[in-house]
């Protein structure tokens, strides 16, 4: 059940954004040049072009000729002419990386979600996107994450991981601290699937701890009615061993002692690996008993 709960929460990790109270970074308005097209800011090419444009126009305004500017700045005649003829550096950015599609465009929301969850390893995230169909290289993923690392961001609370939220759901409600109760309530309000998962897990816990095997059929039917594939898988497994599960929820006996003997025999066998045969193993087990 714990594994099924964690998988279910992970499938709805977007709902965990509701726990981050800080507002997201506002998107800066794209600057426009004379052509009205957006032009890059904070890019090495753009910064260098702006600086060179300013140097050329400063020398021209001081009375230097274009040949003199070419010699002083070490530029070609064509470069000086382009910079001098442009009234503003924006005119030189036409066609430079403006709204070009990227192979990562469809996978950036996933990368953003994993980044917000605390996973910042570019190699690991690239490996996660490949099975999803991403054709981008590791270098592209690293470059995208590098921008996120270097861009100034406000300090915000990190959203909890699916394992943490699953732990809140699996624990007894009365033992949860008040802050975690409020956080879980927020998630349940914003995500109907998580709310249904919480109800099913708690009903299963009551059935298990109070040994109410008669409630198992109804729980299996209720678990299949919600869109929770991980619980459907769990319900299918219980159905395959329903008699054994009902016996475990009804009878007072436990197989714990048998499991203990099995573990002890396995330990003896591993101690003797490659050193002796079955006869010695049998004697050691009997003598230990």
One Martini backbone bead per residue (centre of mass of N, CA, C, O) as a GRO file, in nm:
protein
  289
    1UNK     BB    1   0.056   0.063  -0.020
    2UNK     BB    2   0.294   0.259  -0.006
    3UNK     BB    3   0.375   0.229  -0.304
    4UNK     BB    4   0.102   0.312  -0.427
    5UNK     BB    5   0.088   0.594  -0.299
    6UNK     BB    6   0.348   0.711  -0.423
    7UNK     BB    7   0.268   0.675  -0.719
    8UNK     BB    8   0.011   0.847  -0.711
    9UNK     BB    9   0.145   1.113  -0.628
   10UNK     BB   10   0.349   1.128  -0.866
   11UNK     BB   11   0.120   1.154  -1.090
   12UNK     BB   12   0.037   1.438  -0.904
   13UNK     BB   13   0.272   1.660  -0.865
   14UNK     BB   14   0.136   1.930  -0.956
   15UNK     BB   15  -0.037   1.966  -0.691
   16UNK     BB   16   0.214   2.057  -0.505
   17UNK     BB   17   0.219   2.364  -0.578
   18UNK     BB   18   0.011   2.460  -0.357
   19UNK     BB   19   0.249   2.464  -0.124
   20UNK     BB   20   0.359   2.712  -0.277
   21UNK     BB   21   0.319   3.045  -0.178
   22UNK     BB   22   0.492   3.168  -0.369
   23UNK     BB   23   0.529   3.356  -0.625
   24UNK     BB   24   0.603   3.360  -0.931
   25UNK     BB   25   0.796   3.457  -1.165
   26UNK     BB   26   0.800   3.712  -1.359
   27UNK     BB   27   0.765   3.785  -1.682
   28UNK     BB   28   0.948   3.939  -1.895
   29UNK     BB   29   0.930   4.180  -2.109
   30UNK     BB   30   0.978   4.206  -2.429
   31UNK     BB   31   1.203   4.348  -2.616
   32UNK     BB   32   1.199   4.606  -2.867
   33UNK     BB   33   1.241   4.709  -3.175
   34UNK     BB   34   1.183   4.846  -3.479
   35UNK     BB   35   1.046   4.561  -3.573
   36UNK     BB   36   0.898   4.427  -3.301
   37UNK     BB   37   1.100   4.216  -3.220
   38UNK     BB   38   1.242   4.013  -3.022
   39UNK     BB   39   1.531   4.042  -2.808
   40UNK     BB   40   1.807   3.960  -2.657
   41UNK     BB   41   1.886   3.902  -2.306
   42UNK     BB   42   2.181   3.810  -2.149
   43UNK     BB   43   2.351   3.761  -2.399
   44UNK     BB   44   2.656   3.742  -2.526
   45UNK     BB   45   2.599   3.853  -2.808
   46UNK     BB   46   2.429   4.099  -2.724
   47UNK     BB   47   2.633   4.239  -2.537
   48UNK     BB   48   2.860   4.272  -2.747
   49UNK     BB   49   2.700   4.438  -2.953
   50UNK     BB   50   2.632   4.676  -2.772
   51UNK     BB   51   2.923   4.757  -2.707
   52UNK     BB   52   3.021   4.802  -3.001
   53UNK     BB   53   2.810   5.012  -3.079
   54UNK     BB   54   2.895   5.223  -2.867
   55UNK     BB   55   3.192   5.260  -2.957
   56UNK     BB   56   3.144   5.350  -3.247
   57UNK     BB   57   2.957   5.599  -3.184
   58UNK     BB   58   3.155   5.750  -3.004
   59UNK     BB   59   3.375   5.799  -3.221
   60UNK     BB   60   3.196   5.941  -3.433
   61UNK     BB   61   3.106   6.176  -3.241
   62UNK     BB   62   3.422   6.265  -3.207
   63UNK     BB   63   3.524   6.262  -3.537
   64UNK     BB   64   3.572   5.995  -3.649
   65UNK     BB   65   3.642   5.781  -3.877
   66UNK     BB   66   3.587   5.471  -4.003
   67UNK     BB   67   3.886   5.401  -4.039
   68UNK     BB   68   3.969   5.477  -3.752
   69UNK     BB   69   3.781   5.281  -3.608
   70UNK     BB   70   3.897   5.026  -3.734
   71UNK     BB   71   4.184   5.057  -3.614
   72UNK     BB   72   4.116   5.092  -3.303
   73UNK     BB   73   3.915   4.817  -3.289
   74UNK     BB   74   3.984   4.584  -3.496
   75UNK     BB   75   3.796   4.598  -3.749
   76UNK     BB   76   3.605   4.560  -4.000
   77UNK     BB   77   3.449   4.734  -4.237
   78UNK     BB   78   3.174   4.585  -4.227
   79UNK     BB   79   3.129   4.608  -3.920
   80UNK     BB   80   3.135   4.915  -3.898
   81UNK     BB   81   2.900   4.965  -4.095
   82UNK     BB   82   2.680   4.814  -3.941
   83UNK     BB   83   2.705   4.978  -3.674
   84UNK     BB   84   2.669   5.265  -3.800
   85UNK     BB   85   2.387   5.216  -3.948
   86UNK     BB   86   2.283   5.152  -3.667
   87UNK     BB   87   2.082   5.313  -3.439
   88UNK     BB   88   2.038   5.027  -3.306
   89UNK     BB   89   2.105   4.713  -3.180
   90UNK     BB   90   1.830   4.577  -3.257
   91UNK     BB   91   1.881   4.563  -3.570
   92UNK     BB   92   2.106   4.319  -3.532
   93UNK     BB   93   1.888   4.086  -3.418
   94UNK     BB   94   1.775   3.987  -3.668
   95UNK     BB   95   1.736   3.636  -3.646
   96UNK     BB   96   1.839   3.600  -3.338
   97UNK     BB   97   1.691   3.369  -3.158
   98UNK     BB   98   1.377   3.405  -3.250
   99UNK     BB   99   1.157   3.181  -3.164
  100UNK     BB  100   1.293   2.913  -3.161
  101UNK     BB  101   1.264   2.597  -3.182
  102UNK     BB  102   1.272   2.322  -2.948
  103UNK     BB  103   1.321   1.995  -2.836
  104UNK     BB  104   1.236   2.096  -2.526
  105UNK     BB  105   0.951   2.224  -2.515
  106UNK     BB  106   0.776   1.961  -2.427
  107UNK     BB  107   0.986   1.920  -2.152
  108UNK     BB  108   0.997   2.171  -1.963
  109UNK     BB  109   0.772   2.114  -1.756
  110UNK     BB  110   0.914   1.864  -1.638
  111UNK     BB  111   1.179   2.003  -1.559
  112UNK     BB  112   1.046   2.209  -1.369
  113UNK     BB  113   0.922   2.008  -1.172
  114UNK     BB  114   1.189   1.866  -1.089
  115UNK     BB  115   1.328   2.121  -0.993
  116UNK     BB  116   1.114   2.192  -0.768
  117UNK     BB  117   1.176   1.908  -0.619
  118UNK     BB  118   1.524   1.913  -0.630
  119UNK     BB  119   1.619   1.827  -0.917
  120UNK     BB  120   1.961   1.926  -1.055
  121UNK     BB  121   2.049   1.690  -1.237
  122UNK     BB  122   2.118   1.675  -1.565
  123UNK     BB  123   2.168   1.374  -1.622
  124UNK     BB  124   1.913   1.262  -1.486
  125UNK     BB  125   1.705   1.428  -1.650
  126UNK     BB  126   1.788   1.325  -1.926
  127UNK     BB  127   1.724   1.023  -1.866
  128UNK     BB  128   1.414   1.083  -1.815
  129UNK     BB  129   1.345   1.205  -2.111
  130UNK     BB  130   1.408   0.978  -2.311
  131UNK     BB  131   1.157   0.783  -2.257
  132UNK     BB  132   0.956   1.030  -2.347
  133UNK     BB  133   1.103   1.130  -2.644
  134UNK     BB  134   1.357   1.286  -2.625
  135UNK     BB  135   1.609   1.437  -2.859
  136UNK     BB  136   1.782   1.570  -2.671
  137UNK     BB  137   2.065   1.656  -2.537
  138UNK     BB  138   2.256   1.693  -2.264
  139UNK     BB  139   2.352   1.984  -2.333
  140UNK     BB  140   2.069   2.109  -2.346
  141UNK     BB  141   1.983   2.050  -2.056
  142UNK     BB  142   2.219   2.194  -1.921
  143UNK     BB  143   2.164   2.476  -2.041
  144UNK     BB  144   1.880   2.510  -1.922
  145UNK     BB  145   1.971   2.477  -1.618
  146UNK     BB  146   2.179   2.707  -1.613
  147UNK     BB  147   1.972   2.935  -1.630
  148UNK     BB  148   1.832   2.861  -1.359
  149UNK     BB  149   2.086   2.899  -1.179
  150UNK     BB  150   2.166   3.210  -1.276
  151UNK     BB  151   1.897   3.306  -1.213
  152UNK     BB  152   1.716   3.515  -1.036
  153UNK     BB  153   1.562   3.406  -0.725
  154UNK     BB  154   1.337   3.363  -0.506
  155UNK     BB  155   1.275   3.262  -0.191
  156UNK     BB  156   1.133   2.941  -0.164
  157UNK     BB  157   0.939   2.693  -0.097
  158UNK     BB  158   0.969   2.360  -0.105
  159UNK     BB  159   0.828   2.111  -0.239
  160UNK     BB  160   0.719   1.822  -0.170
  161UNK     BB  161   0.752   1.502  -0.193
  162UNK     BB  162   0.583   1.219  -0.264
  163UNK     BB  163   0.686   1.067  -0.011
  164UNK     BB  164   0.594   1.272   0.198
  165UNK     BB  165   0.291   1.270   0.129
  166UNK     BB  166   0.254   0.967   0.169
  167UNK     BB  167   0.325   0.978   0.471
  168UNK     BB  168   0.079   1.145   0.555
  169UNK     BB  169  -0.134   0.936   0.458
  170UNK     BB  170  -0.023   0.676   0.629
  171UNK     BB  171  -0.071   0.816   0.874
  172UNK     BB  172  -0.208   0.900   1.149
  173UNK     BB  173  -0.400   1.173   1.189
  174UNK     BB  174  -0.340   1.222   1.506
  175UNK     BB  175  -0.006   1.230   1.453
  176UNK     BB  176  -0.018   1.482   1.301
  177UNK     BB  177   0.090   1.769   1.259
  178UNK     BB  178  -0.059   2.061   1.194
  179UNK     BB  179   0.103   2.153   0.940
  180UNK     BB  180   0.059   1.879   0.785
  181UNK     BB  181  -0.246   1.886   0.784
  182UNK     BB  182  -0.270   2.147   0.615
  183UNK     BB  183  -0.115   2.049   0.368
  184UNK     BB  184  -0.294   1.805   0.303
  185UNK     BB  185  -0.553   1.969   0.270
  186UNK     BB  186  -0.454   2.133   0.028
  187UNK     BB  187  -0.408   1.899  -0.164
  188UNK     BB  188  -0.699   1.780  -0.153
  189UNK     BB  189  -0.835   2.038  -0.269
  190UNK     BB  190  -0.653   2.038  -0.553
  191UNK     BB  191  -0.685   1.700  -0.547
  192UNK     BB  192  -0.899   1.447  -0.600
  193UNK     BB  193  -0.709   1.200  -0.609
  194UNK     BB  194  -0.576   1.247  -0.330
  195UNK     BB  195  -0.838   1.233  -0.171
  196UNK     BB  196  -0.911   0.944  -0.251
  197UNK     BB  197  -0.653   0.812  -0.153
  198UNK     BB  198  -0.684   0.883   0.146
  199UNK     BB  199  -0.947   0.729   0.194
  200UNK     BB  200  -0.845   0.445   0.112
  201UNK     BB  201  -0.607   0.420   0.307
  202UNK     BB  202  -0.766   0.460   0.573
  203UNK     BB  203  -0.960   0.224   0.530
  204UNK     BB  204  -0.740   0.008   0.516
  205UNK     BB  205  -0.616   0.058   0.797
  206UNK     BB  206  -0.865  -0.011   0.961
  207UNK     BB  207  -0.904  -0.298   0.848
  208UNK     BB  208  -0.623  -0.401   0.943
  209UNK     BB  209  -0.612  -0.320   1.256
  210UNK     BB  210  -0.926  -0.440   1.307
  211UNK     BB  211  -0.990  -0.696   1.144
  212UNK     BB  212  -1.196  -0.635   0.866
  213UNK     BB  213  -1.271  -0.858   0.629
  214UNK     BB  214  -1.570  -0.777   0.539
  215UNK     BB  215  -1.455  -0.499   0.388
  216UNK     BB  216  -1.291  -0.583   0.135
  217UNK     BB  217  -1.487  -0.589  -0.110
  218UNK     BB  218  -1.571  -0.289  -0.090
  219UNK     BB  219  -1.287  -0.171  -0.122
  220UNK     BB  220  -1.227  -0.281  -0.405
  221UNK     BB  221  -1.458  -0.133  -0.547
  222UNK     BB  222  -1.380   0.159  -0.463
  223UNK     BB  223  -1.085   0.162  -0.583
  224UNK     BB  224  -1.192   0.120  -0.892
  225UNK     BB  225  -1.359   0.402  -0.927
  226UNK     BB  226  -1.090   0.540  -0.941
  227UNK     BB  227  -0.813   0.728  -1.083
  228UNK     BB  228  -0.597   0.467  -0.964
  229UNK     BB  229  -0.373   0.255  -1.084
  230UNK     BB  230  -0.218   0.157  -0.829
  231UNK     BB  231  -0.477   0.045  -0.687
  232UNK     BB  232  -0.555  -0.152  -0.906
  233UNK     BB  233  -0.306  -0.330  -0.874
  234UNK     BB  234  -0.353  -0.402  -0.578
  235UNK     BB  235  -0.635  -0.527  -0.614
  236UNK     BB  236  -0.544  -0.754  -0.804
  237UNK     BB  237  -0.352  -0.891  -0.600
  238UNK     BB  238  -0.568  -0.951  -0.384
  239UNK     BB  239  -0.752  -1.125  -0.563
  240UNK     BB  240  -0.546  -1.358  -0.606
  241UNK     BB  241  -0.524  -1.361  -0.256
  242UNK     BB  242  -0.790  -1.349  -0.091
  243UNK     BB  243  -0.786  -1.585   0.112
  244UNK     BB  244  -0.521  -1.503   0.251
  245UNK     BB  245  -0.608  -1.219   0.336
  246UNK     BB  246  -0.853  -1.300   0.505
  247UNK     BB  247  -0.692  -1.475   0.699
  248UNK     BB  248  -0.506  -1.242   0.800
  249UNK     BB  249  -0.775  -1.070   0.902
  250UNK     BB  250  -0.883  -1.318   1.104
  251UNK     BB  251  -0.659  -1.478   1.211
  252UNK     BB  252  -0.428  -1.517   1.489
  253UNK     BB  253  -0.211  -1.608   1.312
  254UNK     BB  254   0.147  -1.629   1.234
  255UNK     BB  255   0.440  -1.627   1.002
  256UNK     BB  256   0.688  -1.508   1.156
  257UNK     BB  257   0.838  -1.762   1.258
  258UNK     BB  258   0.893  -1.886   0.984
  259UNK     BB  259   1.052  -1.645   0.866
  260UNK     BB  260   1.278  -1.662   1.076
  261UNK     BB  261   1.383  -1.945   0.993
  262UNK     BB  262   1.445  -1.875   0.700
  263UNK     BB  263   1.657  -1.657   0.758
  264UNK     BB  264   1.849  -1.841   0.916
  265UNK     BB  265   1.909  -2.042   0.688
  266UNK     BB  266   2.019  -1.835   0.488
  267UNK     BB  267   2.259  -1.748   0.660
  268UNK     BB  268   2.399  -2.024   0.670
  269UNK     BB  269   2.427  -2.061   0.366
  270UNK     BB  270   2.605  -1.807   0.315
  271UNK     BB  271   2.841  -1.895   0.500
  272UNK     BB  272   2.877  -2.173   0.301
  273UNK     BB  273   2.956  -2.062   0.039
  274UNK     BB  274   3.161  -2.287  -0.138
  275UNK     BB  275   3.232  -2.513   0.118
  276UNK     BB  276   2.961  -2.690   0.116
  277UNK     BB  277   2.702  -2.905   0.157
  278UNK     BB  278   2.400  -3.034   0.250
  279UNK     BB  279   2.485  -3.199   0.498
  280UNK     BB  280   2.606  -2.965   0.663
  281UNK     BB  281   2.359  -2.785   0.659
  282UNK     BB  282   2.172  -2.982   0.814
  283UNK     BB  283   2.340  -2.997   1.074
  284UNK     BB  284   2.338  -2.693   1.145
  285UNK     BB  285   2.031  -2.661   1.167
  286UNK     BB  286   1.982  -2.879   1.386
  287UNK     BB  287   2.182  -2.765   1.600
  288UNK     BB  288   2.050  -2.478   1.617
  289UNK     BB  289   1.766  -2.608   1.721
   0.00000   0.00000   0.00000
